[in-house]
Amino acid sequence: MVVRRLTEAQGERVRALGRRARWVDGVDPLNEEAYRSLGDGSALHLLTVDGDRVVGYLNYSARFATAQLVVDPERRRSGIATDLWTQRPADPNLGMWAFGNLPAAQGFAAAQRLRPERELLMMSRPLTDLPAGDVPPEVELRAFRPTDADELLALNATAFADHPEQGQLDHAGLAARMGEPWFDPEGLIVAFDAEGMVGFHWTKQADATTGEVYVIAVAPRSQGRGYGKVLLTAGMSHLATQGLPTVELYVDTADQTAVRMYQRAGFVTVHRDVRYRPIQEQE
């Protein structure tokens, strides 16, 4: 079944499938963008249905040329994943995310002649013994205000110019995220100097016990001044005041400067997410 816009009942059945897979695998099979697309029509949905139960699901985002695929743990190794992948849109740039890069996902990728293209680290640390983050005298830190939106989006665009997802954040995307139940303006910390915004740290409460370094951005004009560390510590301190014992984050392995900053701040790698893409004939 191919659906452009899911009904509310279909969306809930996909979420239930995600919960069943997460319970067994220890990692969510779909990311935030995929879950948001269940109700907003921004993705194409391929479903395998058994009665009133969704047992297989492929989410295709044309905007990011990305597929996400999950099969009910009780129905794996029955050809559902292969059938869904075979029905995928004919997009030569299409890649597939494997969250946690579990052995089953690696086997599926090999069988479908997919190769790793990109890797994200999920890192974590306790919200205790936080590193020092003295704020330079030329910098002011404060909570986000609605009047900061244009400046934040402009900084985000320059800071993530080479990032295929975060760099595309616009007013609609910003408003959608700020409309989520977890949004806390006090947890979106912005930094200014005499010339304007130099960075921000958007924190998030992922669940009852875990905070998240959702986004950290530093303006290109201010790189190399240690502002990333200052913003990181400020955000972690805010999360600690919420009574959360742990903080996590995702970082692209291509950004080794950020990886090293997080390692120096005490973060350790918990798991790896891999984006696969089809092997081209000339490879």
Secondary structure, DSSP 4 states (H G I P E B T S, - for coil): -EESS--HHHHHHHHHHHHHHHHHHSS-SS-HHHHHHHHHS-SEEEEEEETTEEEEEEEEETTTTEEEEEE-GGGTTSSHHHHHHHTS---TT-EEEETT--HHHHHHHHHTTEEEEEEEEEEEEESSSPPP-PPPTT-EEEE--GGGHHHHHHHHHHHTTT-TTGGG--HHHHHHHHTSTT--GGGEEEEEETTEEEEEEEEEE-SSSEEEEEEEEE-GGGTTSSHHHHHHHHHHHHHHHTT--EEEEEEETT-HHHHHHHHHTT-EEEEEEEEEEEPPTT-
